[in-house]
């Protein structure tokens, strides 16, 4: 039997149990695949939707970005429902929303109609963004929690890749995204309709995986919680002791019910909640989703044909998938903070390079061109940015959000932080087309570079290291910096 004290690091689990934990984490991460697929599938449809419904640039940006408001609401809702219904039931709800929105988005007859069903899709995405990291963190042994938590981001990147590849294949088959493909429907409509397949798979998986042990203990289902923990914990951890440990934290929380609130002394919230919110905001304010939502349009704007732009976007998404394995391999060895710092520095350099490259562009709006070597420089810098983001901030923020909050506020705090992420995503996505039209690409990329630099300072001063710390020991965790500690 083992016992842990706050801050104690634990040893790796045995192979059999590790395999079970990995299986459950992969199953939960299917929600991340849907998250990536459904949020990026709009990429290939943007121009066809704009032309087909005769939309202005502002309205087009709103149709693209409005789903993100649904994501914010879904993240908030998912965080609260998961404590009442359980993690797996909320996963099923997300799958149903994905399924319905995919069908109705594909059959949309007007811009407002499409926007409405994209909001419904967004609610499903928001739910998935909260439930998957929370569930994975709660079933994973502490020694491999970072690697398993990174599977969420890997699934997201695979979803993005699948969406862009699907968009490319459908558009190519039809001779263009706006051209008719099957049953009298344009290719862009099929881009939405194909999402029903992963949505159905996600729902079936959610019905078969076990509930989170922490939720089971909270509901008084101690034997079920012990059975789940016995499956995923290795020989160095006793499931009975872990159940007892969870029960102790639940009793302590019940004795101090006032502490279960997110309210605190810093602008009305607890400091740890603000750390989660700012991690989420910085993850989006570096502009990563501009690459995935508007990359096809962007590369067409700098001179690439539609088919070549789809190919470049697909290559970028493959790069994003590949570098996620770097995070999976290093996160439980190197730790969270060092990787985030490296990522911030690399993103600052890459985004700054892109800003400089686009100062050499000619033309305005959609007639902009980037001639000679500067086009190559911009393309290399964009992919370098994706490398640094995908190996660090992409997966690590989701890992931290799933594990950094104390048990008593984890679901609610994760919901708030994820909501902030989606609001930040909405602001970046909505503002980019207008900034591109008014000032060209230099201004937004310079702004994103500044946020990347600020993220370095934030991690250095405010983000604690959580590597190997039990979830029950997150209370009071502090930043360790040059022999000193800081809240």
N, C-alpha and C positions, 0 to 999 in steps of 0.2 A: 504494500500500500504506500502511496506517496501523499505528501501534503505539500502545499505551496504557500509561500509568503509573498506579500506584495513585491513586485519587481523580479521575482525568481524566474529564471530561464529554465525551460524544460527540454528534455532530450527527445530525439526523433522517435517516432512510433514504429512498430513492427510492420513487416511487409504485408501480411494478410489484412491487417486493419487499415494500413495506408491505402491499399487498393480499394477497400470499401468506402473510405472517406473521399478518395478521388472520384469514385463512381457517383456518389451523391452530389459532390461539388459540380461535376460535369452536367449532371441532370438539372441541377438548379440553374446552371449557367446558360442553359438553352434560352432562358428568358433574356439573357444578354444578347444572344444571337438575334432574337426578335427585335430587341431594342435597337441594335445596329442596323438590321435589315430595314425595318419600317421607317426609321428616322432618315436613312440615306436613299431609299428608293425614289424619293422625290427628285434626286439629282438629275436623273435621265429624263424626267418628265417636265422639268421647269420650262424650257423653251416651247415645247409643244403645248403645254397648258396656257402659257402666255399668249401664244399666237391663236390657239383655238378659241379661247374665251375673250380675245382682244383686250388684254389687261395692260395697264401701265406698269412701270417698273416698281412703283411703290406697292401697288396691289399685289403684284407677283411676289414681292418680298413678304407681304403679309400672309399670303396663302402658304408660302413655304414655312414661315416662322410661327404661324398661329398654333400649329401642333405642339409647339414647345410650351405654350401656356397650359394646354391640356396635360403636358408632362409634369409641369410644376404642381398642378392640382392633384394629379395621380400620385406623385411622390408623397405629398402631404397626406393624402387619403390612405395610401398603402401603409405608411408608417403607423397610422392609428388603427386601421382595421386589422393589421397583423397581430396586434396585442389582444384583440377581441375574438377574431375568427381563427387565428393561427396562420402560419406562413404559407402552408400549402393551399389552403382554401383561397387565399388572396391571389396566389399564382394562377389558380383556375379562373378567377374573375378577370385577371389580366389577359389570359388566353382568349376568353370569350370576346372581350373588347377588341383585341387584335383581329379576330376572325371577322366580326361584324363590320368593323371599319374598313377592312381590306376589300370586302365585297362592295360596299356602298361607295367607297372612294373610286373604285374602278368603273362604277356605273354613274358617276356624278354627271349632272346635266348643266351645272352652272358653277361659277367660281365660289359663290357663297355656300353651295351645297358641298363642294369638295372641301372647303375650309372647315365646315361643320364636322365632316367625318374624319378629317385629319385631327381635329381636337379630340374626338373619341379615341383615335389611335394614340394620341399623345397621352391620354389618361392611362391606357394600357402600358405604354412605354414607361411612364413615371412609376407605375406600380412595380414593373419588372426591375427598374433601376434601384429600388429600395429593397425589395424582398430578396433578390438573389444574393447581394453581399451580406445581408443580415443572416440569412439562412446558412450560407457557406461558413461565415465566421463562427456560428453557433454549433455546427457539427464538426468543425475541423479541429484536430489536435493542435495545440499552440505552436509546436515546433515546425509545422508545415502550413500554418494558417495563411502566411503570406503567399506561398505558391498557389494554394487552392483559391485564395481570394483573387489572385491574378487571372484565374480562369474566366472570371466575369469579363474582364477587358479583352481577353483572347476571343471569347465568344462574340463580344461586340464587334471586334475587328473582322472576324469571320463573317458576321452578319453584314457589315459594310461591304466587304469584298463580294459576298454573294449577291447583294443588291446591285452593285455596280456591274458585276459580270452579267447578271440577269438582264439589267437594263441594256447593256451593250448587245447581248445576243438577240433580244427582242427587237431593238431598234434596227439592227443589221438585217434581221430576217424580214422585216417589213419594208426596208429601204428608207427608214427614218422613223423617229419617235412619233411623228404625227400621222404616219401612214397606216392604212387599215391592215390588220394582221389576221385574226381569226374571228369568225362569227360576226363580222361587220364592226368589230371594235378596233380602235386604233391601238398601236403598240404601247403607248403610254398608259392606257387603261389596264393592259395586261401586266404592266409593271407593278401595279397595286394588287391586282387579283391573285398573283402567284403567292402572295404572302399568306394566303389561307392555309397553305401546306405546313409551314413551320408553326403557325398558330395552333393548328390541330395537334401537331406533335407535342408542343409545349403543354397543352391542356392534358393530354393523356399521360405525360410524364408526371405532371403535378399531382395527378390522382393516384400515382403508384409509389411515390417516394415517402419516407416516414416524416412525421412532423418534427420540428425543432425540439431538442430535449429541454431547452430552457422554457419554451412555451408549455410543454407537457408537465414539467415540474410546477410551473405557476398554476396549472389547472388541477393539480393534485394527482396527476397520472404518473406516479413515481416509477412504477414497474416498467411502463412503456419507455420512459426516459432512460432508465437504466439499460434496457435492451438496445436502444439506439446507440448509447454511448459505448456499450460493450462491443458493438460492431465496428466502431470507428476509432476507439482509443487503442493504443499499443500496449505492450506489456509493462511499460513504465508508468502507466496511469491506471488507477483503480476506478471503475465506473461508479461503484458505491460511494467512494469518497468524493467524486466529482458531483454526484447527485446531492450529497450532503452539503457540499460547498455552495452549490446553486441555491439550495434551500436556505442556507445561512444568509446569503445575500438578499433573498426574497423576504425573509423575516426582518432583516435589518431595514430594508426599504419600507416594509409595512409599518415598522415602529417609527419611522421618520417619513411619513407620507408627504409631508410638506417638501421634502427634498426630491420628490419625483417630478417636480415641476422644472421646466426649462428656464424659468425666470431666475435672473441673477443680477449682479451689480453693474455689469458692463452693458450700457444701453438696453437694459431690460432683460438680458440673457446671460446665462452662465458663460464664463470664458471659453470652456471647451466647445460649447455650441458655436461660438464665434469662430473658433479655429476651424471647425468643420465647414461653416458657411464660407469662409474666405478661401479654404482649399478648393471648394467647389467653384467659387467665382473665378479664381485665378486659372483653374483648369479650362474654363471657357473663354476668359478674356484674352488668352494668348491666341485665339482665333482658329483653333484646330478645325472647327466645324465649317468654317469658310472653305477650307480645302475640300471637305467631303460633300457639302451641300451645293457649292457653286463651282467646283473645280472644272466640270465640263464646260460651263458657260465661260469661266475665266480663261481657259486655254483656247477656246474658240476666239475670245476677244483679243488674244495676243497672236492670232494668226493660224492656229491649227484648225483643220477641218473637223466636222462633227465626229466622224468615225475615229480620227486620230485622237480627239479630245476624250472620247469614251475610253480608248485604249490607255491613255496616260492616266486617267482617273483610276482605272482598274489596276495598273501597275503600282500606283501610289497606295491603293488599299492592300495589295499584296505585301508591300513593304511594311505597312502598319501591322499586318498579321505576323510577319516574320520577326520583327523586333520585339514583339510582346514576349517571345520566348527568352529574350535577354533578361527581362524583369522576372519571369518565372524562375530562371536559374540563379538569380543573384539576390532576390528580395529577402530570403531567410538567411542568407550568408552575410551580405554586406549591410543590410538594414534599409529602413525606409528613407531616413533623412539624407544619407549620402547620395542615394540615387536621385532623389528629388532635386538636390542642389546641382548635381551634374546636368540633369535635364533642364533646369532653369537657365544655366549658363549656355548650354548648347542651343536652346530655343532662341535666346536673346541674339546670339551671333547669326543664326540662320535667318531669323525674321528681319534683322537689320540688313543683311545681305539682300534679301528680297526687296526691301524698301529702296535700297540704292539702285538695284537693277531696274526697277520700274520708273526711276527718275529719268531713264534713257528711253522711255516709251514715247511714241508719237501718236497723235490723234486723241480723240476723246470718246467717252462712253463705249459703245460696242464696236467703234471703229478704231480702237487702240491697237497698235502693233508694237512688237518688241523685236527689233531686227538684230541680226548678227549674233555675236557671242552672248549678248545679254539675255536672249531667250533661253540659252543653255544654262547660264548662271542662275536665272530665276527658277528653272526646272530643278536643277541640282539643289538649290537652297530650299525649295519647297519640300523636296523629299528628305533632305537632312533634318528639317524641322519635324517631319513626320517620324523620322527615326528617333530623335531625342524625346519627342512626346510619347511615342508608342512604347519606348523602353522604360519610361519613368512616370511622368505625370498621368498618362492614360490609365494604366493599371493600378498605380500606387494610391491614387486618391480614393478609388473604390475600396481598396483594401483597408485604408485608414478609416474611412467612413464606416465600414462594417465592424471595426474592432476598437476604435479609440474611445467611444463613449461608455460611461458606466452602465451596468445592466439596467438600472432603474429608469434610465431615460433613453436607452439605445434606439428603440424603434422610432420614438417621437423625434429625437434629435436627428437621426438619419433622414427621416422624412423632411424635416425643415432644411437640412443641408442640401439634400437632393433637390428640393423645390428651388432653393436659391441657385443651384446649378442650372436648372432649366430656365429660370428667369434670365440669368446671365447669357445663356445660350440664345434665348429669344432676342435679347437686345443686340447681340453681335450679329445674328443671322439677319435681323430686320434692317440693321443699319448699314451692312456692307454694300448692298446694291446702290443705295443712295450716295454713299461715300465714294464708290467707284465711279458713279456718273459725275459727281461734282469735282472731285480732286484726283481721280485716277487711283491706281493701286498703291502708290507710295504712302499716302496718309494712313490708310488702315493698317498696313503692315508695320509702319513705324510705331503706331499706337500699340499694336500687339507686342512689339519688341519691348516697349516700355513696361508693359504689364508682366512680361516674362522676367525682366530685371527685378521688378518689385517682388515677384514671387520668390526669387532667390533670398532676398532680405527677410521676407516673411517666414520661410522655412527655417532659416538660420536662427531666428529669434523666438519663434512661437510654436513650432511643431515638435512634439515629443517623439522619441523613438519607442516603438511598440513591439519590436522584434522579440518573439519568444515569451511575451508576457501573457499570462492567463487572462481571459476576458473578465474574470471575477476580480482581477487585481488592477484594473484600469483606473479606478477611483484615485484621484490625487496624483496621477502620473505627471511628471514635469519635464521641461526641456533641460537637457544636459548640454552645457556649452562651456568649454575651456575650464573644466573643473568647477563650474558654478551651476546652479540650477535656477530655472526661471519658470514661472507658471505659464 
